[in-house]
Amino acid sequence: MTKAARLRQILFSPQTEFILEAHNGISARIVEEAGFAGIWGSGLAMSAQFAVRDNNELSWTQVVDMLEFMSDATSIPILLDGDTGYGDFNNMRRLVRKLEQRDVAGVCIEDKLFPKTNSFIQGERQPLADIEEFCGKIKSGKDHQLDDNFSIVARVEALIAGWGLEEALKRAEAYRLAGADAILMHSKKSRPDEILAFAKEWDNRAPLVIVPTKYYSTPTDVFREAGISLVIWANHMMRANITAMQSVSAEIFSSQSLINSEGRIASVSEIFRLQGADELLEAEKLYSRSSRAAGSALILAASRGDNLDELTTDRPKAMIPVAGKPVLRRLVEKFKRQGINDISVVAGYAHEAIDKGGLELILNPDWETSGELSSMLQAKEKITDDWILVYGDLLFRSYILHNLLDWDSSDLIIVVDSSEIEQPGISQKDLVWCSSPDNRAMYQQQVALEHISTGAESGWKERKADGRWIGMLRSHGEGTKKISTALETLSNTANFTQLGLPDLLNFLIGQGERVQVMYINGHWLDLNNLADLERANDFAQGYQT
């Protein structure tokens, strides 16, 4: 079925149909992905994206050029907001020919004078086109279309221009007899009363189209009961775009940083996807985060979380919802956004409650009496050449994982928060001492881990710790071989079941191995108690965490 035939099917559908505005190729593709059956090529929105007024300041050839990109990007029909037809009958028939060449399914023209003025700007009793002259435009377009299914919708401005219901009915009937496939009746009232009055008198002589921009609060069932054929959501993609850009630009200007914005906006890889960028694979290897992705990820989530009271009665703490989504699901989605799809989780307590979507579940049957290294040993086959390990109760901003994947100069790296040493009452577990403190003016500092506390020590050195390990590491190449060898060696020790990851890292340091530190400054937390959970909900609001 051609796009023109599909638009005609929408117009003559026995039920009320809906289409949404788009103004360029990428917004058109998003409209289609959202599930809409058609696209409204809004003149207002296309003018706005070029920052020109909706007064035919954007030429019709520029409009047609943009429609070509929109049509190429989608498989659903486009109904163009064709203003007044961009001139007389001759301009109209040429417009129809050019639209058909670009597989645009139809055009809506309005009975205003050229150049047009946006209907919502001027006051009452605006001048309208001569009825016979406008009918001539419709006939010219119908006579010169090549596809019988190409649709011409006549937009009647009588109500919005203050001419009243009788004039609206007279014009609509004249346009129908001239060959218009449907009638669009417009109103700028905040209630749909005059539209409903017209619909009642019109009595479905031809499909009736409406644009409820002003009377947006009207329940859609009202339109269905009135026999409306098509409802156009006419400018909302552009308006949403403006709001988002204003918010993000203000945030970036204010903070002089991208940290608070990155989690709220589309990734570069999402742009590539919407562009249909299979042919840009080589460019994606250079610019997309997914090209730097590790081969796999391992999540340790065997513990219950005893300090979370009844919240973990029938589920592990990794499945506790934070801002409506379990921590484990947030981790899985975060890895997948970075192109890491081989994801495993070592579970123990209440493992049957774990959402296994998108990951492999590995069971540690001795979770009650064993530690983190025992869980790692259960998943030793998942310690691949390039992998990431995280604790299952970890929340963090996306840039932390991004930066970790961006680090190519070291084969074994852990993430350390230097701000944690400044907080009172901090746990003595996972404190770290490094070869040098965090120089926050530098990126990818060459700093080696010297020791991680296991909680049993009162302090490793007289000097203050340099930060706290957040429970995230990455290894590849020789680093992975070192971890595997150390794990195998430690598994033969008498106290192996009580050992955690800090013991493994301290063992590697004792063997003379270098563990690189990636410093961060906040923007993460873990769930150990109810106070943590309260902070986590605030932390996750508005961010892809």
C-alpha positions in Angstrom: 0.0 0.0 0.0 1.4 3.4 -0.9 1.7 6.2 1.6 -1.0 8.1 -0.1 -3.3 5.1 0.1 -2.5 4.7 3.8 -3.4 8.4 4.5 -6.7 7.9 2.7 -7.3 4.9 4.8 -6.7 7.0 7.9 -9.0 9.8 6.7 -11.9 7.4 5.9 -11.4 5.1 8.9 -14.6 4.2 10.8 -12.8 5.3 14.0 -11.2 8.5 15.1 -7.5 8.5 14.2 -4.6 10.6 15.5 -1.4 11.9 13.9 1.4 14.0 15.4 3.5 16.9 14.3 7.1 16.5 13.0 9.4 19.1 11.5 12.5 17.2 10.3 13.8 13.7 9.6 14.7 12.7 13.1 11.4 14.0 14.7 9.5 12.2 12.0 11.3 8.9 12.8 10.5 9.4 16.5 6.8 10.0 15.7 6.7 6.7 13.7 8.5 4.8 16.5 6.0 6.1 19.0 3.3 4.2 17.1 1.5 7.0 15.2 0.0 6.0 11.9 0.8 9.3 10.2 2.7 12.6 10.5 1.6 16.2 10.4 4.2 18.2 8.5 3.5 21.4 10.5 4.3 24.7 8.8 4.6 26.4 12.2 7.1 23.9 13.5 9.2 23.8 10.3 9.3 27.6 10.3 10.2 27.6 14.0 13.2 25.3 13.5 14.7 27.8 11.1 13.7 30.7 13.5 11.5 32.4 11.0 7.9 33.5 11.3 5.0 31.4 10.2 4.1 33.9 7.5 5.5 32.1 4.4 8.9 33.4 5.3 10.1 29.8 4.8 9.8 29.2 1.0 7.7 26.3 -0.3 10.9 24.8 -1.9 12.6 24.8 1.5 9.5 23.1 2.9 9.6 20.5 0.2 13.3 19.9 0.7 12.7 19.2 4.4 9.8 16.9 3.6 12.1 14.8 1.4 14.2 14.0 4.5 11.1 13.3 6.5 9.7 11.0 3.9 13.0 9.1 3.4 13.3 8.6 7.2 9.8 7.0 7.6 7.4 4.5 6.2 4.1 6.2 7.4 2.3 8.9 5.4 2.9 12.6 5.8 0.1 15.2 5.5 1.7 18.6 4.8 0.4 21.8 6.4 0.6 23.6 3.0 -0.6 27.0 4.3 -2.5 28.7 1.4 -0.9 26.5 -1.3 1.9 29.0 -1.7 0.2 31.1 -4.3 -2.5 30.7 -6.9 -3.8 27.6 -8.7 -0.6 27.3 -10.7 1.5 27.2 -7.6 -0.9 24.7 -6.1 -0.7 22.2 -9.0 3.1 22.5 -9.0 3.2 21.9 -5.3 1.1 18.7 -5.6 3.5 17.4 -8.3 6.6 18.0 -6.2 5.0 16.5 -3.1 4.1 13.3 -5.0 7.7 13.1 -6.3 8.8 12.9 -2.6 6.2 10.4 -1.6 4.3 12.9 0.6 0.7 11.5 0.9 -1.3 14.7 1.0 -1.6 18.4 1.6 -3.8 20.6 3.7 -4.4 24.2 2.4 -6.3 26.9 4.1 -8.6 29.6 2.8 -6.4 32.5 4.0 -4.8 35.2 1.9 -1.2 34.8 0.7 1.1 35.5 2.4 -0.7 33.8 5.3 -0.7 34.9 9.0 -0.8 32.4 11.8 -4.3 31.9 13.0 -3.5 32.5 16.6 -1.8 35.8 16.2 -4.3 38.4 14.8 -7.6 39.3 16.3 -11.2 38.7 15.1 -12.6 39.0 11.6 -9.5 38.2 9.6 -9.9 38.4 5.8 -10.4 35.1 4.0 -9.8 34.0 0.4 -12.6 34.3 -2.2 -14.5 31.0 -2.2 -14.4 30.5 -6.0 -10.7 31.3 -6.1 -10.0 28.8 -3.3 -12.1 26.1 -5.1 -10.0 26.7 -8.2 -6.9 25.8 -6.1 -8.5 22.6 -5.0 -9.6 21.6 -8.5 -6.2 22.4 -9.9 -4.5 20.2 -7.4 -6.9 17.3 -7.9 -6.7 17.5 -11.7 -2.9 17.3 -11.7 -2.3 14.6 -9.0 -0.9 11.4 -10.5 -1.9 9.1 -7.6 -5.7 8.9 -7.2 -5.1 8.4 -3.5 -3.2 11.7 -3.0 -5.4 13.7 -0.6 -6.2 17.4 -0.5 -7.6 18.6 2.8 -9.4 22.0 2.8 -8.9 23.9 6.0 -11.7 26.3 6.7 -10.7 29.4 8.7 -14.2 30.9 9.1 -14.6 30.1 12.8 -11.1 31.1 13.8 -11.3 34.3 11.8 -14.7 35.3 13.3 -17.0 34.7 10.4 -19.3 32.3 12.2 -20.9 28.8 11.8 -23.0 29.6 8.7 -20.0 30.9 6.7 -18.0 27.8 7.9 -20.7 25.5 6.6 -21.0 27.3 3.3 -17.3 27.2 2.6 -16.8 23.6 3.7 -19.6 22.5 1.3 -18.2 24.5 -1.6 -14.7 23.0 -1.0 -16.2 19.4 -0.8 -17.9 19.9 -4.1 -14.7 21.2 -5.6 -13.0 17.9 -4.8 -11.5 18.3 -1.4 -11.0 14.8 0.2 -11.6 16.1 3.8 -12.4 19.3 5.6 -10.3 20.6 8.5 -12.2 22.9 10.8 -10.1 25.1 13.0 -11.0 27.0 16.2 -9.1 29.0 18.7 -11.6 28.8 21.5 -10.6 27.0 24.7 -13.8 24.9 24.5 -14.8 22.7 21.5 -18.3 24.0 21.4 -18.2 25.6 17.9 -16.3 22.6 16.5 -19.0 20.3 17.9 -21.7 22.5 16.5 -20.1 22.4 13.1 -19.7 18.6 13.3 -23.4 18.2 14.1 -24.5 20.3 11.1 -21.8 18.8 8.8 -23.1 15.3 9.5 -20.1 13.5 8.0 -20.5 14.7 4.4 -16.8 14.3 4.1 -14.1 13.3 6.7 -13.7 16.0 9.3 -10.3 16.9 10.7 -9.6 19.0 13.8 -6.6 20.5 15.5 -7.4 20.8 19.3 -4.4 22.9 20.2 -6.5 25.4 22.2 -9.2 23.1 23.5 -6.6 20.4 24.5 -8.3 19.5 27.7 -11.3 18.0 25.9 -11.6 14.2 26.4 -10.9 12.4 23.2 -14.1 10.4 23.6 -15.9 13.7 22.9 -14.3 13.8 19.4 -15.2 10.1 18.8 -18.8 10.7 19.7 -18.9 13.7 17.4 -17.7 11.6 14.4 -14.3 13.3 14.0 -12.3 11.4 11.5 -8.8 12.7 12.3 -7.2 14.6 15.3 -3.9 16.4 14.6 -1.6 17.0 17.6 -0.1 19.9 15.6 3.0 21.4 17.3 3.9 19.4 20.4 7.2 17.9 19.2 8.6 21.3 18.4 7.3 22.7 21.7 8.8 19.8 23.7 12.1 20.3 21.8 12.2 24.0 22.8 11.6 23.3 26.5 14.2 20.6 26.6 16.9 22.7 24.8 16.2 25.7 27.1 16.5 23.6 30.2 19.7 21.8 29.2 21.4 24.9 27.8 20.6 26.8 31.0 22.0 24.0 33.1 25.2 23.7 31.1 25.7 27.4 31.2 25.1 27.6 35.0 27.2 24.6 36.0 29.9 25.0 33.4 29.9 21.2 33.3 28.1 18.4 31.4 27.8 16.1 34.4 24.3 17.1 35.4 23.0 17.0 31.9 24.5 13.8 30.4 22.1 11.5 32.3 19.0 13.4 31.1 19.7 13.6 27.4 19.9 11.1 24.6 23.3 9.3 24.1 25.3 9.8 21.0 24.6 6.2 20.1 20.8 6.9 20.2 21.4 9.6 17.6 23.3 7.1 15.5 20.4 4.6 15.9 17.8 7.2 14.8 19.9 8.1 11.9 19.9 4.5 10.7 23.6 4.5 11.0 24.5 0.9 10.0 26.6 2.4 7.2 28.3 4.6 9.7 29.8 1.7 11.6 33.4 2.9 11.1 32.5 6.4 12.3 30.7 4.8 15.3 33.9 3.0 16.3 35.6 6.4 16.5 32.9 8.4 18.3 30.4 6.1 20.0 30.8 5.0 23.6 29.8 1.5 22.6 33.1 1.1 20.7 35.0 1.3 24.0 32.7 -1.1 25.8 34.1 -4.0 27.8 33.3 -7.5 26.7 31.2 -8.4 29.8 30.0 -7.3 33.2 29.7 -9.2 36.5 27.4 -8.0 39.3 27.8 -9.4 42.8 24.4 -9.5 44.4 24.3 -12.5 46.7 23.6 -10.8 50.0 20.3 -10.0 51.6 21.0 -6.5 53.0 20.2 -7.1 56.7 20.0 -3.4 57.6 17.1 -2.8 55.2 14.5 -4.4 57.5 11.3 -5.8 55.9 12.3 -4.5 52.5 14.4 -7.6 52.0 12.0 -10.1 53.5 11.5 -11.8 50.1 14.1 -10.2 47.8 17.8 -9.3 47.8 18.7 -5.7 48.2 19.7 -5.5 44.6 16.0 -5.8 43.7 14.8 -2.9 46.0 13.2 -0.3 43.8 14.8 3.1 43.7 12.6 5.8 42.2 10.4 3.1 40.8 13.1 0.8 39.3 15.2 -1.9 41.0 18.9 -1.2 41.5 19.8 -4.3 39.5 17.7 -3.2 36.6 19.3 0.2 36.6 22.7 -1.5 36.4 21.7 -3.7 33.5 20.3 -0.9 31.5 23.4 1.3 32.2 25.7 -1.5 30.9 23.5 -2.0 27.8 23.5 1.7 27.0 27.3 1.4 26.8 27.1 -1.6 24.5 27.9 -4.2 27.2 25.3 -7.0 26.6 27.1 -10.0 28.2 26.0 -9.4 31.8 26.0 -11.9 34.7 24.8 -11.6 38.3 25.9 -13.8 41.1 22.9 -14.3 43.3 22.2 -16.0 46.6 19.5 -14.8 49.0 16.0 -14.9 47.4 17.6 -15.5 44.0 14.1 -16.5 42.6 13.0 -12.9 43.0 15.7 -11.5 40.7 14.6 -10.1 37.4 16.7 -12.1 34.9 15.8 -10.1 31.8 19.0 -9.3 29.9 21.4 -11.1 32.2 22.7 -14.6 33.2 22.0 -15.7 36.7 24.8 -17.6 38.6 24.0 -19.0 42.0 26.3 -19.0 45.0 24.6 -21.7 47.2 26.9 -20.8 50.2 26.0 -17.1 50.2 25.2 -17.1 53.9 28.7 -18.4 55.0 30.9 -17.1 52.2 32.2 -13.7 50.9 32.7 -11.9 47.7 35.6 -14.0 46.4 33.5 -17.1 46.7 30.9 -15.5 44.5 33.6 -14.5 42.0 34.8 -18.1 42.0 31.3 -19.3 41.1 31.5 -17.0 38.1 35.1 -17.5 37.1 34.1 -18.4 33.5 32.7 -14.9 33.2 36.0 -13.2 34.0 36.7 -12.5 30.3 39.5 -10.7 28.6 37.9 -7.3 29.1 35.3 -7.1 31.9 33.8 -4.9 34.6 32.8 -5.9 38.1 30.4 -3.9 40.3 28.5 -4.5 43.5 24.8 -5.1 43.1 23.7 -2.3 45.4 25.6 0.4 43.5 24.1 3.6 42.0 26.2 6.0 40.0 26.0 8.7 37.3 26.6 7.5 33.7 29.8 9.4 33.2 31.7 7.3 35.7 31.2 4.1 33.6 31.9 6.2 30.5 35.2 7.4 31.8 36.2 3.9 33.0 35.6 2.5 29.5 37.6 5.4 28.1 40.7 4.5 30.0 43.0 2.4 27.8 46.4 3.0 29.4 46.0 0.5 32.3 44.9 -3.1 32.4 43.5 -3.1 36.0 41.6 -0.1 37.3 39.4 0.6 40.3 37.2 3.6 40.9 37.9 5.6 44.1 35.8 8.5 45.4 38.1 11.2 46.9 35.2 13.1 48.4 34.3 10.3 50.8 37.2 11.1 53.2 35.6 14.4 53.9 32.4 13.0 55.4 32.1 12.3 59.2 31.3 8.9 60.5 32.5 7.1 57.4 32.8 3.3 57.4 36.3 2.0 57.9 35.7 -0.6 55.1 37.0 0.1 51.6 39.1 3.1 52.5 42.0 3.4 50.2 45.5 4.8 50.3 47.1 5.7 47.0 50.5 6.7 45.6 49.2 10.3 45.5 46.0 12.2 46.5 43.4 13.3 43.9 44.5 16.3 41.8 41.0 17.3 40.7 42.4 19.5 38.0 43.8 16.5 36.1 42.0 13.8 34.1 43.3 10.2 34.0 45.9 10.8 36.7 48.6 8.1 37.0 47.9 7.0 40.6 48.5 3.5 42.0 46.6 1.8 44.7 48.6 1.0 47.8 46.1 -0.5 50.2 42.3 -1.0 50.7 41.0 -1.5 54.2 38.9 -4.6 54.9 37.2 -3.1 58.0 39.3 -5.0 60.5 42.1 -2.4 60.5 41.9 0.7 62.6 44.0 2.4 59.9 46.7 1.4 57.6 49.0 4.4 57.7 49.3 7.4 59.9 48.3 9.7 57.1 44.6 10.1 56.1 43.1 7.8 53.5 42.9 9.2 50.0 39.4 8.1 49.3 37.0 5.2 49.3 36.6 2.4 46.7 33.0 2.4 45.4 32.9 -1.2 44.4 33.7 -1.0 40.7 36.7 -2.3 38.8 37.7 -3.0 35.2 40.4 -5.3 33.9 41.6 -6.5 30.5 44.5 -8.3 29.0 47.2 -8.9 31.6 45.0 -7.4 34.3 42.4 -10.1 33.8 45.1 -12.9 33.9 46.4 -11.4 37.2 43.0 -11.4 38.8 42.3 -15.0 37.6 45.6 -16.3 38.9 45.2 -14.5 42.3 41.7 -15.8 42.7 42.9 -19.4 42.1 45.7 -19.0 44.5 43.5 -17.5 47.3 40.9 -20.2 46.8 43.4 -22.7 48.3 43.8 -20.7 51.5 42.1 -21.8 54.8 40.1 -18.6 55.2 39.1 -18.2 51.5 35.3 -18.2 52.2 35.7 -15.1 54.4 37.6 -13.0 51.9 36.3 -10.1 49.9 37.5 -8.1 46.9 39.7 -5.8 49.0 41.7 -8.9 50.1 42.2 -9.8 46.4 43.4 -6.3 45.5 45.7 -6.2 48.5 47.1 -9.6 47.5 47.8 -8.4 44.0 49.6 -5.3 45.4 51.7 -7.6 47.7 52.7 -9.6 44.6 54.1 -6.4 43.1 51.2 -5.8 40.7 50.1 -2.3 39.8 46.4 -1.3 40.3 45.5 2.0 38.7 43.1 4.3 40.5 40.4 6.4 38.7 39.4 9.2 41.0 35.9 10.6 41.1 34.3 13.2 43.3 30.9 12.0 44.5 28.0 11.2 42.2 27.5 7.6 43.5 26.1 5.8 46.5 25.4 2.2 47.7 22.4 0.8 49.7 23.3 -0.3 53.2 20.4 1.0 55.3 17.1 2.9 55.1 18.8 6.3 55.2 20.8 5.3 52.1 17.5 4.3 50.4 16.0 7.7 51.1 19.1 9.4 49.6 19.0 7.0 46.6 15.5 8.0 45.6 16.5 11.7 45.6 19.7 10.8 43.7 17.9 8.9 41.0 15.2 11.5 40.2 15.7 12.9 36.8 18.8 11.0 35.9 19.6 7.7 34.1 21.3 6.3 37.2 
